Amino acid sequence: MKNLLAVFFLTMFSISCGGGGGGTSEDDSTLDDTTNGDDTTLPSIAGFDFSLTEGDFWEFGWDGTVSRFAQGSGGSTSKESGRFRLTLGSSSNINGITLNQILVSGNPKWGETQDFTPRWTHIGLASLKIYGSTDGATAEVIFDAENGAWTGGGFFSEWPSDTLIVADTGGIDNAYITDSEAIMVGRSSNQSQCETIAGIVICGDQSFTSIDREYFKAGVGLLGYRFFNSFSFSGGGFSSGGSDEYDVGLIASSLRGDVVDYVLEIEPNNSISEAMPLTLPVKVHGDSLSEGDTFYGGSTALILNNIVEQEPNNSDAGAQVLTLPVRINGTVSENDPGTLTSSSPPGIITYQTSIEDWFHWQNDPQQLRFLLEYDAGSGADLDLMVGGLTFFDAYSVTDNLSSGVYQEEIILNSLSQTSGTYRVVVDAFDTPNGP
């Protein structure tokens, strides 16, 4: 029988099971166009006398649709969605106001198309006003519930500092939240005269419609955002145009009593140097973007201890001791020394096999994943078994040569109800075609 050597990687870590678009109606009846007037006598808005503390969070869902058309070349439409969480970190005194650092997780970005990451690095409440800071040194008004009117500010938007901003009851309705009592802040305009939008002057035969609104909620603060911009050009026998539409809505918030048992993936984490640190046990929810279509690339990363197999480890007594999570680089052959052991995979008659590689670790009751990978060119058939010191709980004994799948995987919801020493073994299984 041939003496074939298989180089394998065994990865072990704990895991936990983790687990639209808004309407296009643009009703401007409840919000006046922004003006530069002096009417600041609007009544105050109730419900903004609450406080913010470290650990408070707002989790949002978002979706976007971008459409473009040009005469003679047709049109295109792109859609995407995602979610992100804003969590309050440590507090600082900025201009005499207590503001907390804003920590962003999840995915607030649609490639290079749109970014919902707030420009604010800190946020806080004082005197019925929501304040923000972009530099950790100066504070600006984002939302003024005391007067109902102010200049500048805006959370997802950036209102002009020389323009009066007005808050009014408007309601929000998108794929993530519906609330008729929401406070709406923003501008709506239909203009035929020249305007500069995103650095482009639109005038003459062009038409322009823009909706740029933010939504707030008494006792909660941040609630959502809506942006809609359409444009068209016609002249010289040629026409073109398009639209950009984005909706953001609150999914969960500690300020309304929501409790979440998971963390959101923090991008970018497509390399070891950018790996997202985790405290186990933990559930991680990834973003909904197809990472192959974004500038992130890669996949979710987990920090592993990368080690080399230590020989001899051909018995329980000589088993290599591991600390999870871990990735082991080793070799195995049917001619390696081993320990004759009884194996009883489900649906297979109990048989005796010489197991060549043994590993031990100290386990707490948790969900675990074991993944054995090796080169198809080795021509080997490897088996994976996991269990206590006197028994095996689980087996992965695929006929690798017949299936053409050169890996074995075991996922255990609970290895044991008690803590203790457990073992995982790699067996170079004998087959008619070789090891």
N, C-alpha and C positions, 0 to 999 in steps of 0.2 A: 504494500500500500504506500502511496506517495506521502512524503513528509512535507506538507504544505504549511507555510507560516502565514498567519493572518495578523496584520497590524490593525488594531481597533482603537476607537474612542468610546469611552463610557462616560455619559453625562448624567448626573444625579442632582436634582434640586426639588424643593417643595413648591407646590403650585396650589392655586385655589381656582375654582370654577367661577368665571366672571360672566358674569353674563357669559323735506316738505317744503314745503314752501308756503308762504303766506299769500293771501289774496292780492289781487292787483287793483282793487278799488281804491281810489285816491280821493277821499272825502275831506275837503279843506274847510268845512263849515264850522268846525269847532276850534280852529286855530287861525288867528289873524296873521297876515303876512308880516314878517319882521319889519319894524320901522325904526327910524332914528328919532322918534318923538320923545317928549318928556313925560308921558303919562306913566308914572310909576306908582299909582295909587291902588293897584290891584290888591285884593285882600290876601292875607297870608294863607298858606296851605297847611292844614292840620296833619299831624301824624309823623312829623319829622323831628321829634324831640327825643328819639331813641339814641342809644350809644353803640359804638363799635368796639369790639375787643379782638385780641389776637386769636386766630383760629376760625373766626367768622368767614363764611364763604358764599359765593354766588356761582352756580354752574349754569352755563348757557349752551343752547343748541343754535346752530346757524345754518342757513342755506343761501345759495347764490345762483343767479342765472344771468349769463352774459350773452347777448345776441348781437350779431352784426350782419348787415346786408350791403350789397353793392350791385348796381345795375350791370347786368351782363355776366356776373360771376356768382350769382346766387347768394345764399346766406348760411350762417352757422350759429349754433346755440350750444353753449357749454353750461353744465350744471354741476354743483358740488355741495356737500354738506359736511358738518363736523360739530364738535363741541369742545368746550374749554371751561376751566374753573379758575376763578379768582379767589385766592385765600389770603387773609390778612396775616402778616407776619409781625415782627416786633414793632413797637411804637417809638416815635421820635417827637420832640417838641420843635415845631417849625413855625416861626413867626408867632409864637405864643399859643399855638393850636396843636393838640395831640393828633398826629396822623400815623397810620400804620402802613408798613411796607406792603405792596401788592405782589403776591407770588402767583405766577401764571403756570398752569399745567394743562394738559390736553393739547388740542390743535386749533388755535385761533387763526391759522393762515390757510389760504388757498393758493399755494405756490407763490408766484409773483403777482397774482391777480388781485388779491384782497388780504388785508391783515386787520383783525379785530383786536389785536393786542392794544390795550389802552396806552396812551402816551404818558399817563400818570404813573409814577413810581410809588406814590403814597396817597392814601385817602383817609378822610376823617370827617366827623360831624362836630359842629359847634355853633351855638346861637341860631339853630334852625337852618343851618346852611351845610351843604356838603362841599368840603374843600379837597383840593388835590394839589400835588406837587410833582413837577417833572424833574426836579434836580435835587430834592432832599433839603433845599435851603429856603425856598420861597413857596408860599401857599396862594392858591387862586380859588375863586368861587366856581364850582361846577354846577351847583343847583342851589337856588335861594328860595326856601319855603317861607321865610319870614316876610318877604316883600312880594314874591310872585313874579318879580322882574329883575333883570340884572344884565350886565354886559359881559361878553366873552364866555369862557367856560365850555361846558359840554364834555361828556365822558367819552363816547365813541366818536363823536364829532368834535370839531374845533371851531367854535363860534368866533366871529370877528370881535376884537376887543372894543371896537368903536360902534357896535351895533346893539340895540336893545333886544334882549331875549325875553320872551314871555312864556309862562307856564299856564296850562289850562287843562281841564278834564277832557280827555279825548278817547281813551280806551285803546287797547292793543289786541290784535287778533292775528296770530300766525300759527304755524305748525307746532309751536312749543308752548304757547301760553295764550289764553283769552282772558282779558280782565277789563270790564267796562268802566272800572273806577280808576284806571291808570291815569297818571298825570303825564300829559304830552308836552314836549318842548321841541320847537323846531321851526323850520321855514318851508313854505310851499310857494312856488312861483311859476307862472306861465308868462314867458317873455318873448316878444318878437324883436325887441331892440337888441343891440349888441351886448354880449356878456362874455367874460373870460371864464371858462370852466376847464379846470385841470390844464391850464396853460394854453387852451385853444380858444380863439375868438370865433364866436358863432353869431352871425348876423345876416342881414340881407334876406335871402330866400330861406334861411334856416329857421327852424322852430325848436324851442327848448322847453322841457318840462322837468322840474326837479323836486323831489320830496326828500327831506333830510330831517328825521325826527328821532328823538330819544324819549324813553318812557321810564317813569319812576313810580314808586308805590309807597304809600304811608307805612311806616314800620319795617320796610324792607330795603328801600333805597333803589338800587339799580333793578330794572325790570326788562328792558329790551331796546331794540333799535330797528329802524327801517330806513332804507335808502332806495330811491328809485330815480333814475335819470334816463331820459330818452332824448335822442337828437336825430335830426335829419338834414340833408342838404339836397338841394335841387337847383341846377343851373347848367347852362350850356349843353342841355340834352342829356345830362348825367345826374343820377340820384344815388344817394347812399345814406346810411344811418345805422342806428342800433339802440340798445338799451342795456342798462346795468341795474340789477335788482338784488338787494340783500335784506334778509330778515334775521334778527337775533332775538331769542326769547329765553326767559328764565326757566330752567328745568328743576332746579333745587336750590335752596338757600337755608342756612342755619337760622337766618333772621325770621323765617316763617315756620321754623320748627322741623325742617327736613333733616333727616339723618341718612348719611350714605356710608356704606361699608366697603368702599373701594377707593382707589386712587386712580387718577388719570395719567396715562403715559405722557412723559415730557419729551417733546421733540426739540432738537434732533438727538437721536440716541442710536444711530446706525453704525457706531464703532465703539470699541472698548474704551477709548479715551473720553467718549461722550456718554458712556453707559449711565442709565438712570439708577441711582442707589435705592435699594428697597430694604425695609425692615420687616422680616418675616414673623408671623404669617401675614400675607397681604393678597388682596385681589387687585389686579391691574386691568383697567379697561383701556384698550387702544383706540386711536382715532379711527374715523371711518374713511379717511382718504386712501385711495390706492397709492401706496408709496412708490410704486414703479412709475407713476405718472406725475410725481412731485419732485422737488429739488432735494427732498430728504434722502430718498433711496434707502437701501438696507432693510432691516427689520428690527423688531423689538429686541433690545440687548439686555442681558442679565449678567451681572458681575459674577464670574466663576473662579474658583481656585483651580488653576491649570497645573497638574502634577504629572509625574512619570511613574508608571508601575514599578514597584519595588519587588524584585525576585530575591529569594524564593517566597512565593505566597501560594503554595500548592495544597494548603490544608487549613482547617479552622484554626489550628494552633499557630500557624504562621501567617494568618491573614493580615493584609495591609490595612491599617486603620485610617479612615477617611474623615474629613470634616466637610459637611455639606454647606452650600452648593459646590460641586466639584466636577471637573472634566479630567479624565485619566487617559493618558496615551500609553498603550502597552502592546504586547505581542502575545500570541497564543498558538499552540500547535498540538495536535493529538498525541505527539510523541513527547510532550513536556511531562514532567512528573506530575502526578495528580493523586486525588483521594477518591477511592471507590465509594460512590454515594447512591442511595436509592432515589429515583426520580419518578414522580407520579403526575404528569400534566393531565388536565381534564380531558377525558375521552381517549386517553392512551394507556395501554397496559403498563403497569409499573416495571421499570427496568433499572439495571445497574449501569452507571456511567462513571468514568474517571474524570472528575472536575479538576481542571488545571489551575484556575485563578480564583482566589478567594479575597473578599474585602469585607471589613467590619465598619460599622459606624454606630454612634449613640443616637437613638431616635426618640423624639417626642411624638405623640399622636398627631399626625398631620397628613395632608395629601402630598404624595411624592410622585415624581416622574423619573423613570430610568430609561435611557436611550443608548443603545449599543450600535455603533456604526463602524463599517469596515469596507475595504476596497473590494469591489466585485472581482478584480483580477486575481485575488488570492485563491479563488477556487475552493474556499472553505465554507463550512456550514456551522455557524456558531449559535449557541443557545444561551438564554439569560434566565436566571432564577433568583427570586428574592424571598427572604423569610427570616424566621428567628434562628436561634442556634441549634434547634432540634427538629426543625420542620421548614418547609417552603410554603409561603403564602400564595405566590404567583409565579407563573411561567410564561415565557415567550420563546416558543420552540418552532418557529417557522422553518419549513424546508427551503432554505435560501437558494439552493442551487436550482430547484424546480421553479420557484416563484420569480427568481431574478431580483428579489428584494434583499439587499444586503444590509439589513438593520433589524434589530429586535427592540421592542418598546413595551414597557409596563407602566401603567398608571394606577396607583392605589389610592382610593379615597381615604382609607385609614389603615395603616399598616398594622397597628395594634392598639388596644385600649390602654396599654401601659407603656411607660418609658423603659428603655433598656438597650441592650446590644443586639444588633441585627446584622444580617449578612446579605451580600449580593455576590453571585458567582457567575463566571463566564466559562462555558464548556465548549471545547472543540469537539463537536458531535461526529461520530463515525457514520459515514454513508457509503453505499456501494461505489460512489464516484470519488471517494477520498475524504479527508477530514472536513 
